Amino acid sequence: MDSSTNSLDDVSADSSAEFPDRVSMMEVRLQAQEDEITLLKSSLADALRRIRIHDQLLPLLKQQLIAVNPGASRMLNQVCCSDGCTSSRKLSSSSAVDGIRHPATSQLSETIATNANGHIVSMDHQTKPATLDRSTQTDPTLPVQDAGQDRLTLSRRVQSLHLEDALFPSEPLPEGTRAKLHRVPGMEEEDEEQEEDEEGGGEQEKELAWTSLVEEPIQPTTIRGLQREDFQDGSCSPEEPGSASVSLRTSDQNLSSRSGPLSTIQEGQKPLVRRNSEKLGNPERQRKRLDKKAASSANLLTRSPSLENRAKELVASAGSPGSRRGTYSQGQSIKMFIRGRPITMYVPSNIQNYEDLKMEPPSERLDLDWVYGYRGRDCRANLYFLPTGEAVYFIACVIVLYHINNRTQRHYRKHTDCVRCLTLHPDKVRVASGQTAGVDKDGKPLQPCVHIWDSTTLVTLQQIGLGAFQRGVGSVAFSFADSGAFLCVIDDSNEHMLSVWDCTKGTKHAEIKSTNEAVFAVEFNPSDSTNIITCGKSHVYFWTLNGGQFTKKQGIFGKYKKPKFIQCFVFSLTGDVLTGDSEGNILTWGKSAADVKTLGKGAKETFQIMRQTRAHEGSVFTLWTLHGGGLLSGGGKDRKIIRWSADLAPERECEIPEKYGAVRTIADVDEEELLVGTTRNAILRGTFSDGFVAIVQGHVDEMWGLATHPSQNIFFTCGHDRQVCLWNTEEHKLDWCITLEEYGLCADFCPNGSVVSVGLSTGRWMVLDLLTREVVSESTDGNEQLSVMRYSPDGSFLAVGSHDNFIYIYNVTESGRRYIRFGKCNGHSSFITHLDWSKDGKYIMSNSGDYEILYWDIAAGCKLLRNRYESKDREWASYTCVLGFHVMGVWLEGSDGTDINALCRSHDERMVAVADDFCKVHLFQYPCPKPKVTLVQIIFLCTFQFNSIFFYIAQIHNMSS
């Protein structure tokens, strides 16, 4: 062990040119030594356990020997001292390092032993036959029933335990490689004491050489058999009544102090000579030996973690913190590291030399085709109608220009995070949009700012306030009196800073703290650019800008009830300010002389309520002035749109359907036709006489599940709003939508295309008929949320991945309308994230939350394939797993394991599309087994956030060009 440490230090001092190769060699050596230590701990703990069993059984053996041969009593008394030969030895806590069970061999009919895991093991003791194993060959033990035998002499042999006998069947050693256990520091002292004992105990040696029948040599084949027995409980078997499964990780923890398979061990290492039997001599001397043996085992326990930590430090020193890199090991496997955890990838047979692989960016590019959805749930005044016949609105970090007659879309995509506000310039061409703060893929903050851009050419004209705003931009407004020369901005900081910017120069003209309460809207007085009004929670402020300095006057509610929120305001043609509040009233504000009695002498004019008009039940969310002096108001609770005359007399009204929610904002197309944005993320088009129909719809909360139809241009979505929706990609519209009682988190179409399965947040899942929208089947698996649903290629099986760490397998019959539980895949140590079926429909590849890659033989009863090497050449019907050799290169440097949210391979198996946490979709060639090859093909898109769905001309589910 010291030599390995010294060699590691030497490596750190070598030249940087040879460092990667040396690091790889050191990793192999470290892995080999860790595996040796693991087996040493197991062997030593087993020896201590056998000694304890020997002490427990010795009185029984003595009684049986005396019963069979009374003459043996005298010899036993000579060998075993009466002062404590049969007393129980005090075992160190390190004697129960692992939980491998070894049956003791004796003439007793049955013995009950307890292993380190607390399992009760019943052992039938029979005479042990001769072992023919090449590494543990022993002589047959003599039967104790021989009455003519006056003296019992058992041979004492030296055993060597080969490491390959303790390896799993899934991890074969390379040809010609054999590793034997090193002599452990601390055991040499025990051997020396034994030699002294042999020199000084001549008389006793002549009398009797006693070897316990119970204390037989350790059999590596027995260890392997017990490992196989333990792991059988960790894999999945077909459903049987009353069957119980034991997680695979239990065995792993017993066998090793670190997770991961045992890697290749270098040859030429010194073998360890172990002695598995002891003479029953002086009890005090034996107790000392036992203490030293326990101490030696404890030393191993404390030494192994430090070795592992040193290996991690060595890996971390090879790159930046949190980095991951590949390691090519003897032409068989690659190791990548995510958050310091090694993940082994086996190289397919068709790749002769991994280092010679050349990765090229794909020639194809993604073009944004359509955006489904609108953000009206938590944003205000974000819908405008342009002279070009387009409605402009935003969702996520994309601003959509939707031509309502031609049904086409254009997109402004220069924002780097979610857009929060929008306003139209007086020239009806320029647009200002403000975004929130964010974080890029390197963890660096993305600062909020305002973009001023041309709606005709989609060219950015100005970027205002980069680095000047905190958290985000909440409201923006152009001035009108000076043709939009200035822009007013309120940010999302605690003080909601109010600032005015010169649009031509992009410089700040003035700034002041507005209030610690929420601010909902800001506008310039259309006739005077020095007057600005803001409103929000329990306030209306009237600001005057003079010489770069602000003065503020608060609106006085006087005898009127002060509402909790002032939601919106507009200017009338007479110059009055009209506000809509949370009480359903429209308040008319005007200047009045100061009340000297209340405010004292010298008080100046104030802004007070001149008139209160009852408008809606619930909040007034929006107000819009018409060219003729009329007014439109939109209500929350009553969902009404009311048209008012110039003197606030109601003229017409209508109510929008309940399924679309409340009225969030209004924009007029002409004096009759209106566009209405709703709180349930829909945009309606219509008139008072004809009613309103939805032209844009989307989810209301986070969208989690998406599935594309196997043969038609439709797709299915579900999310936290409990809505399941079927979308038509040809007509860019919603075909149908139903509401469930629980969240939908995942979905998949049956290969025949007639039904779709939906996984819910409670472990329940259901199957819906696409035509009738009825539930044709329903089941529940566990009580945790489901994360993935996947049909086999022929539709005969359905795999359901859950957060309870299991994959449930169902037989599918009657064209996807009948489901019978087939089995359960048990072996993951964390929740299931992704899974794929093989092309023959017999195997499954799955990923979990702790970066595991497991393979399952479904046809053989959901059996876990422990030898992952055998799956390296298997062909997969789909590839959505984010971890695997074929997609290892999609993980960028510094990824933390959660950066990649979704991955999908094209049907022609030439490309793979990847969606990440940083507002981007990447397009890679397939396979992509090497890192750092995708910087040139990163496609900037927009965040896959709630209520947003983005599709491309080349659809991910059928990319063929």
URRADA-V502087 format. One record per helix or strand of 2 or more residues. SS is the DSSP state (A for helix, B for strand). FROM is the first residue (numbers start at 1). TO is the last residue. Records with the same first field share a line. If there is no record, write none. Layout:
SS=FROM-TO, FROM-TO
This chain:
A=2-13, 19-68, 72-79, 93-96, 163-165, 187-200, 202-207, 220-234, 248-255, 283-317, 354-356, 596-599, 658-660, 868-871, 885-890, 935-937, 956-958
B=111-114, 120-123, 158-159, 274-275, 328-329, 333-338, 341-346, 368-372, 384-385, 390-395, 398-403, 408-412, 419-424, 430-436, 438-439, 445-446, 450-454, 460-464, 472-478, 486-491, 497-502, 507-513, 519-525, 528-537, 539-546, 549-554, 565-571, 577-581, 585-592, 606-614, 620-625, 631-635, 640-644, 650-655, 663-668, 674-678, 683-687, 691-696, 703-708, 714-719, 723-728, 733-739, 744-749, 755-760, 764-769, 775-780, 786-791, 797-802, 806-813, 818-826, 832-838, 843-848, 853-857, 863-864, 900-905, 911-916, 920-925, 938-940, 949-952
